[in-house]
């Protein structure tokens, strides 16, 4: 009896139906991304080779990827890749998967650098909680002359961020360090930075319990959960980062969409603050808090 032949199109149709039955939100997209990863293709290549049969080894590898996705493991952890700022960022379960809204954080920092700090010959930037290094890598791409320090409490995250910097050939402008917030910087970094920025954990207790399993069961809780109302770490940064900012420098933080008013009020009580602003994301929601030092 002739063995059943599984072509690219046949495999995609089956996987899409299977993922749909599990309630996975983007069944066709996930099926395509995983198959392209297994075959070493771009997604467009799948459409150009619909009738191509898969080998036994390719089918076995794809079945394993399907099983992992069926357990609701994020596609990005299976492929170990996520695009951010048009850069292919390597990700693992040790780090948060970069989100499109975090590009608003990068855009805001670049705007400040280009419009409000034009007189600065050498920019010094600190990225707190760098994770995969996505923010620092994007800034290094756009500001090759800047000196960037990227810190994270996780040694594993720093190793991954260093690997990403090496693969993207931007490692020369970034200094990586293991640190809880700013603690490892020391007195030498006092009033050293033009910009201190972070995508801190800002998910509240109640929000965390409602997260989809792809996030709640796989992404690091320490990169997501920000305490009872989600602002615990943000407030710590607002207090501790001031010592490392130059006069006129800016603290730039990604925040939750409902936290703008609360954080504006809190920042307004701090003696070092001269200006407070909030930028919205692509959906018109509060997303980036900007606090300027006197």
C-alpha positions in Angstrom: 0.0 0.0 0.0 1.3 3.4 -0.9 2.3 5.6 2.1 0.2 8.7 2.5 2.1 11.8 1.3 2.1 14.9 3.3 2.7 18.0 1.3 3.1 21.6 2.7 -0.5 22.6 1.9 -1.9 19.4 3.3 0.0 19.7 6.5 -0.9 23.4 6.9 -4.7 22.6 6.4 -4.6 19.8 9.0 -2.6 21.9 11.5 -4.9 24.9 11.1 -8.0 22.8 11.8 -6.3 21.2 14.8 -5.2 24.5 16.3 -8.7 25.9 15.7 -10.2 23.1 17.6 -8.0 23.9 20.6 -9.1 27.6 20.6 -5.7 28.9 19.5 -6.3 32.5 18.3 -4.2 32.5 15.1 -4.3 28.9 13.9 -3.2 29.5 10.3 -0.5 32.0 11.2 0.9 29.7 13.9 0.9 26.7 11.6 2.8 28.7 8.9 5.4 30.1 11.3 6.1 26.8 12.8 6.4 25.0 9.5 8.6 27.7 8.0 10.8 27.4 11.0 11.1 23.6 10.7 11.9 23.8 6.9 14.2 26.8 7.3 11.9 28.8 5.0 10.4 32.3 5.0 6.6 32.1 5.2 6.3 33.2 1.6 8.3 30.2 0.5 5.5 28.0 1.8 3.1 29.5 -0.7 5.6 29.0 -3.5 6.1 25.3 -2.7 2.6 24.2 -1.7 3.0 20.8 -3.4 6.4 20.0 -1.8 6.2 16.7 0.2 7.8 16.7 3.6 10.4 14.1 4.6 9.9 11.8 7.6 12.5 13.8 9.5 10.7 17.1 8.7 7.3 15.7 9.7 8.7 14.4 13.0 10.2 17.8 13.8 7.0 19.5 12.8 4.9 17.1 15.0 7.0 18.0 18.0 6.4 21.8 17.3 2.7 21.1 17.0 2.7 19.3 20.4 4.4 22.2 22.1 2.0 24.7 20.6 -0.9 22.5 21.6 0.3 22.8 25.2 0.0 26.6 24.6 3.7 27.2 24.6 4.3 30.5 22.7 5.3 30.2 19.1 8.3 32.5 19.8 9.7 30.1 22.4 9.4 27.3 19.9 11.1 29.1 17.1 13.4 31.1 19.5 12.8 34.2 17.5 10.7 37.4 17.8 11.0 40.4 15.5 11.4 43.8 17.3 12.3 47.1 15.6 12.9 45.0 12.4 15.6 43.0 14.3 15.4 39.2 14.7 15.6 38.9 18.5 16.5 35.5 20.0 14.1 34.7 22.9 13.9 31.8 25.5 11.6 31.2 28.5 14.3 33.1 30.5 13.0 36.4 29.1 9.8 38.3 28.2 8.8 38.1 24.6 9.2 41.7 23.1 5.8 43.3 22.3 4.9 45.8 19.5 3.8 48.4 22.1 7.3 48.4 23.6 8.5 49.9 20.3 6.6 53.0 21.5 9.2 53.2 24.4 12.0 53.1 21.8 10.3 55.8 19.7 9.9 58.0 22.7 13.5 57.7 23.7 14.7 58.4 20.2 12.4 61.5 20.0 13.9 62.8 23.3 17.4 62.2 22.1 16.9 63.9 18.8 14.7 66.8 19.9 15.4 67.6 23.5 19.1 66.5 23.8 20.5 67.7 20.5 23.4 69.5 22.2 24.7 66.3 23.8 27.9 65.0 22.1 27.9 61.6 23.7 24.6 60.1 24.8 24.6 57.8 27.9 21.5 55.5 28.2 20.6 53.0 30.9 18.1 50.2 30.1 16.8 48.6 33.3 15.5 45.0 33.1 16.8 44.5 29.6 15.7 40.9 29.2 16.5 39.8 25.7 18.2 43.1 25.1 15.6 44.2 22.5 15.3 47.8 23.7 19.1 48.3 23.9 19.6 46.7 20.5 17.1 48.9 18.9 18.6 52.0 20.4 22.1 50.8 19.4 20.9 50.4 15.8 19.5 53.9 15.7 22.1 55.7 17.9 25.5 53.9 17.1 27.5 56.6 18.9 25.6 56.2 22.2 27.0 54.5 25.2 24.3 52.1 26.5 24.3 50.2 29.8 21.8 47.2 29.9 21.0 45.6 33.3 18.9 42.7 34.4 18.6 40.8 37.7 18.7 37.5 35.7 22.2 36.2 34.8 20.6 34.0 32.1 18.8 37.0 30.6 22.1 38.9 30.4 23.8 36.0 28.6 21.0 35.9 26.1 21.1 39.7 25.6 24.9 39.4 25.0 24.3 36.7 22.4 21.7 38.8 20.6 24.1 41.8 20.6 26.9 39.6 19.1 24.6 38.1 16.4 23.4 41.6 15.4 27.0 43.0 15.6 26.1 45.9 17.9 27.8 44.6 21.1 30.6 47.3 21.0 28.2 50.0 22.2 26.4 48.1 24.9 27.7 47.3 28.4 25.8 44.4 30.1 25.6 43.9 33.8 23.7 41.8 36.3 21.9 44.1 38.7 18.7 44.7 40.6 17.5 48.0 39.2 20.5 50.4 39.5 22.3 48.8 42.4 25.4 47.5 40.6 26.2 50.9 39.0 27.9 52.4 42.0 28.8 56.0 42.7 30.8 56.4 39.4 27.5 56.4 37.5 26.0 59.2 39.7 24.3 61.8 37.4 25.8 60.0 34.4 22.8 59.2 32.2 20.9 61.3 29.8 18.1 58.7 29.6 17.2 55.9 32.0 14.5 53.7 30.6 12.7 50.4 31.3 9.9 48.1 30.4 9.3 47.1 34.0 6.7 44.5 35.3 3.4 46.4 35.5 0.7 43.7 35.6 -1.5 43.8 38.7 -2.6 40.8 40.8 -6.0 40.6 39.2 -4.7 41.1 35.7 -2.1 38.4 36.1 -4.7 35.8 37.0 -6.6 36.6 33.7 -3.6 36.4 31.4 -3.8 33.7 28.7 -2.0 30.5 29.4 0.7 31.3 26.7 1.8 34.2 29.0 0.9 33.1 32.5 2.3 29.6 32.2 5.4 30.3 30.2 6.8 33.8 30.4 8.8 34.8 33.5 6.5 36.1 36.2 9.2 38.5 37.5 9.1 40.3 34.2 5.3 40.7 34.3 3.9 40.9 37.8 4.2 44.4 39.3 2.4 43.8 42.7 -1.1 44.5 43.8 -1.9 47.4 41.5 1.1 46.8 39.1 3.1 49.9 40.0 5.4 48.5 42.7 8.6 48.2 40.5 7.7 51.4 38.6 7.7 53.4 41.8 11.0 51.8 42.9 12.5 52.9 39.7 11.1 56.4 40.0 12.8 56.7 43.4 16.1 55.0 42.7 16.9 56.1 39.1 16.9 59.8 39.9 20.5 59.6 41.3 21.8 58.4 38.0 20.2 61.0 35.8 21.9 64.1 34.7 20.1 67.4 35.3 17.6 67.7 32.4 17.8 64.0 31.8 14.7 61.9 31.4 13.3 58.7 32.9 11.2 56.9 30.3 9.0 53.9 31.4 6.5 51.7 29.8 3.4 51.5 31.9 0.0 49.8 32.0 -2.8 51.5 30.1 -4.8 52.4 33.3 -1.8 53.6 35.4 -1.2 57.0 33.8 -3.1 59.2 36.3 -1.8 57.3 39.4 1.8 57.4 38.3 1.6 61.1 37.3 0.4 61.9 40.8 3.1 59.8 42.4 5.9 61.3 40.2 4.6 64.8 41.1 5.4 64.2 44.8 9.1 63.6 44.1 11.5 66.5 44.7 13.7 65.8 41.7 10.9 66.0 39.1 10.5 69.0 36.8 8.2 67.7 34.0 5.9 64.8 33.6 4.3 63.6 30.3 2.6 60.5 29.0 2.7 59.2 25.5 0.0 56.9 24.0 0.5 53.7 22.1 -0.8 52.8 18.6 -4.2 52.0 20.1 -4.5 55.4 21.8 -3.8 54.1 25.3 -1.5 55.5 27.9 1.8 53.6 27.4 5.0 55.6 28.2 5.7 57.8 31.2 8.3 60.5 30.7 9.7 62.2 33.8 12.4 64.9 33.4 14.9 65.8 36.1 15.4 69.3 37.3 
